[in-house]
């Protein structure tokens, strides 16, 4: 393999790293823990050439290496102790789930891998991967329901989100288009979860709105939506545990809402 090919593969790994971090964060429920696993994956790939299989795409190779580290750890969130997600909470919530199904579901809906690619990553067949995804969807659908507030300035998107959330059995407390409107809506009826766009109608910030709501009511799950996830996935400051990329799919919204409700996980951001 020549140096140009090596550099291209390395560049591919670098491009996929923010998305591995997103996946790891959603899987563990913690930025700190997710980043630790992502870093361990890169270190392992440097030490063990077999983990850096260049016969596959950099994306599949990176996620497969992560999966090898993740599954070999035995207790993925053991020892976590941060303000957003404790080990006790993690173990309690993950206990009822069929092993391996959440990983498959996240890979399919959030990272949009095919069943065949999920099989490559997890060491299963495409058929087995599909079954794991279906099982996870059924189990997550039986998780907690509650009140959801939507912060979105585009009417069509807001209506779509409201429809998806309502169809899941959650109550939508209302839709806010601005920072001020979001805080006012939360004061009228405290939500159990906030689903927020980043850029709002009056150029205010959905991040600021969520932070103000959390400051007044305490921790609650929050999901952010943005067309530019890489701007938030820098590792330079606190990041959202649950981040949906526009344009999104209904499956992605359903998964994020189920995950957020399931883990009751949140994190504040610096705008």
C-alpha positions in Angstrom: 0.0 0.0 0.0 1.5 3.3 -1.0 1.6 6.5 1.2 -1.2 8.1 -0.7 -3.5 5.2 0.0 -2.5 5.2 3.7 -3.1 8.9 4.0 -6.5 8.5 2.3 -7.6 5.8 4.7 -6.4 7.9 7.6 -8.3 10.9 6.3 -11.4 8.7 6.1 -11.0 7.6 9.7 -10.6 11.2 10.7 -13.8 12.3 8.9 -15.8 9.5 10.6 -14.6 10.2 14.1 -17.2 12.8 15.0 -19.9 10.3 14.0 -18.3 7.6 16.0 -18.3 9.9 19.0 -22.0 10.6 18.4 -22.8 6.9 18.3 -20.7 6.2 21.4 -22.4 9.0 23.3 -25.9 7.8 22.4 -24.8 4.2 23.3 -23.4 5.1 26.7 -25.6 8.1 27.5 -22.5 10.1 28.4 -20.2 12.4 26.5 -17.4 11.5 28.9 -17.8 7.8 28.6 -18.4 7.8 24.9 -15.3 9.9 24.2 -13.3 7.5 26.3 -14.4 4.6 24.2 -13.7 6.4 21.0 -10.2 7.3 22.2 -9.6 3.7 23.2 -10.7 2.6 19.8 -8.2 4.8 18.0 -5.4 3.7 20.4 -6.3 0.0 19.8 -6.3 0.5 16.0 -2.8 1.9 16.2 -1.5 -0.9 18.3 -3.3 -3.8 16.5 -3.2 -3.7 12.7 -6.0 -6.3 12.4 -8.4 -3.7 13.8 -7.6 -1.3 11.0 -8.8 -3.6 8.2 -8.2 -1.5 5.0 -10.2 -4.0 2.8 -13.3 -2.3 4.2 -14.4 1.3 4.1 -12.9 3.5 6.8 -16.4 4.0 8.3 -17.1 0.3 8.7 -13.6 -0.4 9.9 -13.8 2.3 12.6 -17.1 1.3 13.9 -16.1 -2.4 13.8 -13.0 -1.6 15.9 -15.2 0.3 18.3 -17.5 -2.6 18.6 -14.6 -5.0 19.4 -13.5 -2.7 22.2 -17.0 -2.1 23.4 -18.0 -5.8 23.6 -14.7 -6.9 25.1 -15.1 -4.5 28.0 -18.0 -6.5 29.5 -19.4 -3.5 31.5 -19.4 -0.5 29.1 -20.3 2.2 31.6 -18.7 0.7 34.7 -17.1 3.4 36.8 -18.9 6.3 35.2 -19.6 9.0 37.7 -20.6 12.3 36.1 -23.4 14.8 36.6 -25.3 13.7 33.5 -25.3 9.9 33.7 -24.2 7.6 36.5 -23.2 4.0 36.3 -26.1 3.0 38.5 -28.6 4.6 36.1 -27.0 3.1 33.1 -27.0 -0.5 34.4 -30.6 -0.1 35.7 -31.9 1.1 32.3 -29.9 -1.3 30.2 -30.7 -4.4 32.2 -34.1 -5.2 30.5 -32.7 -4.9 26.9 -31.7 -7.9 24.8 -27.9 -7.8 24.5 -26.6 -6.3 21.3 -30.0 -4.9 20.1 -29.4 -1.3 21.1 -26.1 -1.2 19.3 -27.7 -2.5 16.1 -30.6 -0.1 16.4 -28.3 2.9 16.8 -26.1 1.8 13.9 -29.2 1.5 11.7 -31.2 4.5 12.6 -28.7 7.1 13.8 -25.7 6.2 11.7 -27.7 4.8 8.8 -25.7 1.7 8.2 -27.3 -1.1 6.1 -28.1 -4.5 7.7 -25.2 -5.9 5.9 -22.8 -3.3 7.2 -24.2 -3.8 10.8 -23.4 -7.5 10.4 -19.9 -6.6 9.4 -19.5 -4.3 12.4 -21.0 -6.7 15.0 -20.0 -10.0 13.6 -23.5 -11.1 12.6 -25.3 -11.9 9.3 -27.5 -9.2 7.7 -30.5 -11.2 8.7 -29.4 -11.4 12.3 -28.7 -7.6 12.3 -32.2 -6.9 11.0 -33.8 -9.1 13.7 -31.8 -7.2 16.4 -33.0 -3.9 15.1 -36.6 -5.1 15.1 -36.2 -6.5 18.6 -34.8 -3.2 19.9 -37.5 -1.2 18.3 -40.1 -3.3 20.1 -38.4 -3.0 23.4 -37.7 0.7 23.3 -41.4 1.3 22.3 -42.4 -0.1 25.6 -40.3 2.4 27.6 -41.4 5.5 29.4 -44.0 7.9 27.9 -44.4 11.5 29.0 -44.8 15.1 28.0 -42.7 16.5 25.2 -42.1 20.2 24.3 -41.0 21.0 20.8 -38.8 24.0 20.0 -38.9 24.5 16.2 -39.4 27.6 14.0 -40.3 25.8 10.7 -44.0 25.0 10.8 -43.9 22.0 8.6 -41.0 20.4 10.6 -42.8 21.2 13.8 -46.0 19.6 12.6 -44.0 16.5 11.5 -42.2 16.2 14.9 -45.5 16.7 16.7 -47.1 13.9 14.7 -44.2 11.5 15.3 -44.1 12.2 19.0 -47.8 11.9 19.4 -48.0 8.6 17.5 -45.4 7.2 20.0 -47.9 7.8 22.8 -46.3 11.0 24.2 -48.2 14.2 25.0 -47.0 17.3 23.2 -47.2 20.3 25.5 -46.8 22.7 22.6 -44.5 24.2 20.0 -42.3 27.2 20.5 -40.6 29.2 17.7 -38.2 31.4 19.8 -36.0 31.3 22.9 -38.5 33.5 24.8 -41.5 31.5 23.7 -39.8 28.2 24.7 -39.1 29.4 28.2 -42.7 30.7 28.5 -44.2 27.4 27.2 -42.1 25.4 29.7 -43.3 27.6 32.5 -47.0 26.9 31.5 -46.5 23.1 31.6 -43.2 21.5 32.6 -42.2 18.9 30.0 -40.5 15.6 30.6 -38.4 16.0 27.4 -37.4 18.9 25.1 -36.9 18.4 21.4 -35.2 21.5 20.1 -33.9 23.0 16.9 -30.6 24.9 17.2 -31.3 28.0 15.1 -34.7 29.6 15.9 -37.0 32.1 14.1 -35.6 35.3 15.6 -32.0 34.1 15.3 -32.1 33.1 19.0 -30.5 29.9 20.1 -32.4 26.6 20.9 -29.3 25.7 23.0 -29.8 28.8 25.2 -33.5 28.1 25.5 -32.9 24.6 26.7 -30.2 25.7 29.1 -32.6 28.3 30.6 -35.3 25.7 30.9 -32.9 23.3 32.6 -31.7 26.0 34.9 -35.3 26.7 36.1 -36.7 23.2 36.3 -33.6 21.0 36.8 -32.4 18.1 34.6 -34.6 16.6 32.0 -33.8 14.8 28.7 -33.0 17.1 25.7 -32.7 16.3 22.0 -31.2 18.8 19.6 -31.8 19.0 15.9 -29.3 20.6 13.5 -28.3 20.5 9.8 -24.6 20.9 10.9 -23.8 18.3 13.6 -20.1 18.6 13.0 -20.3 22.1 14.5 -21.3 20.6 17.8 -19.3 17.4 17.7 -15.9 19.1 18.2 -15.0 17.7 21.6 -14.1 21.3 22.6 -17.0 21.8 24.9 -20.1 20.0 26.4 -22.1 18.3 23.7 -25.7 16.9 23.5 -26.1 13.3 24.3 -28.9 13.1 21.7 -28.3 14.9 18.4 -30.4 14.4 15.2 -29.1 15.6 11.8 -31.4 17.4 9.3 -32.8 16.1 7.1 -33.9 13.4 9.6 -36.0 10.3 9.3 -39.0 9.3 11.4 -37.0 6.4 12.7 -34.3 8.7 13.9 -36.7 10.8 15.8 -38.5 7.8 17.3 -35.2 6.3 18.4 -33.8 9.5 19.9 -37.0 10.2 21.9 -37.2 6.6 23.1 -33.5 6.7 24.1 -33.8 10.0 25.9 -36.9 9.0 27.8 -35.4 5.6 28.5 -32.2 7.0 30.0 -33.6 10.4 31.3 -30.3 11.8 30.0 -29.4 15.4 29.3 -26.5 17.8 29.0 -26.3 21.5 28.7 -24.3 23.3 26.1 -22.4 26.5 25.6 -23.9 28.4 22.6 
